Amino acid sequence: MKNIFKKKIIIPILAGVLFFSTTAFKNDFFEIAKQIEIFTTLFKELNMNYVDETNPGDLMDTAIKSMLADLDPYTNFMNEQDVEAARINNTGDYTGIGAKIRTQKDKLIIIEPYKGYPADKAGLKAGDEIIKVGNTLIEGYDDYPGNLLKGPPDSSVEVVFKRQGKTQTTSIKRAEVEIKAVPHFSMINDKTGYIVLSKFNKKAHAETNYALRDLKAQGAENIVLDLRGNPGGLLREAIKIVNLFVPKNQLVVTTKSKVKKYNRTYLTTDEPIDTEIPLVILIDGKSASASEIVSGALQDLDRAVIVGSRSFGKGLVQRPKILTYGTQVKITISRYYTPSGRCIQALDYWNRNEKGEAVKVKQENYNAFKTKNGRQVFDGGGVFPDAQVGSYKISPITTAIINNNLIFDYATKYHYSHSISDINSLKLTDADFLDFKNFLKTNNFSFETDTEKALKKAFEIAQKEELNDNIEYDYNTLISNLKTSKTDIIDENKNYLLELLTKDIVKQYVYREGLYEYLEIHDNEIKKATNILANPITYQGFLN
């Protein structure tokens, strides 16, 4: 056993030696050496002497994640599985069944089969629960069950799944799967092209370039670039996409770090496709990172009108660093600044409140900057749209509904209980919303607010102090009123919830491709964008 621990001790010591070789750590040489030595001896003594058996790997995983959690949510340790997931996300290619899958309590749930790929060809649909892959049952499987679906191209695997309570079997022939950065582009009308850019992987620029050229060839005189829900990705792809619309040698973004080599100024390097075509960019609260670089830079340069709701507010840049045994650490290395000089980071992870929570930059602390034409823009809270549409104040209760997958589950129920001949005619009604609220009850949805937690704690203390006879009635009244208030909050978020439900329902009937066609007809942000582009004076008015 001592030999095992000697090997484990060597790893952090070697890591320390590597740390010391870098300029950034020279001033803290003694403190780093001291802390590594303390941790190494603690780790050894704990594993050797703890009363029960310990798992050194799990302990180390917890220690690393707890340490990084004190920094920001983007500085992460990546095990071999995470590294592979990152590779797939960046390249857009992998071998598998071609479906978005959710792992949940010994279950594999099909969230979205990709049209024309193996899962779709085998007949799998959204909501199907895979319970067995080959000879392996998902329930009780120790490793990550999604790996069971991977394998060489053209290899087959038999899966057993449940659909609406019935057990079925199908065979899936694996294939190369391509995840497109631009899953859809088309002409909205005879003059306006529409491009959906869903992620900034290695294909983002090439696919956006192709879509833009194709739409111009079809007669597009205006472009709508949809970055809603795009969480970001590769910085270089964002710069190249900005370059499609602005001249060579134009400043796009600057990064600043305590490590000098990460201080960079990024200029466009290529000849653009079109510097004049009117451009509207759609953003929302899930547009982050590279999406904010594109929208923020083109806003600063007065090259695009931004429509939608305020973006996420991620002004930080990460870089992966290779560790031992196929692992990596993704480290926040710098902040980025748009051409006007603003950093749109919305949360302050370095000056937390008394609870240790990152706090939002207060609006009164925003700094004003000027665009190329002298328009005023602000830092500290994401990219603010020039024309605000579809902005919702999302409550914690609504977030809990989403996180508990109840939007998706209701969409699946709706899909199997409604026959729709023309999906473009779909419009959810008040009766549908009432049915959804009843669905929440039957699925035992419960969300305990911070207020309820505080009241419960106060009542427990009162019981210990034998004061509960005097306050129990008032406590029960308050809890009852809070339950009513939570129902009211769901009603207040009705439009947002119906919007989410509609999108999930449409996707289950006609895939993601059909959803984009549905949105071209019904989406308020797209309607606003086309109205702005239809009137050159209105368009220029936003930019001037």
Summary of the structure (lengths in Angstrom):
residues: 544
radius of gyration: 26.3
end to end distance: 72.4
largest distance: 79.4
contacts: 1649
relative contact order: 0.09
helix: 45%
strand: 20%
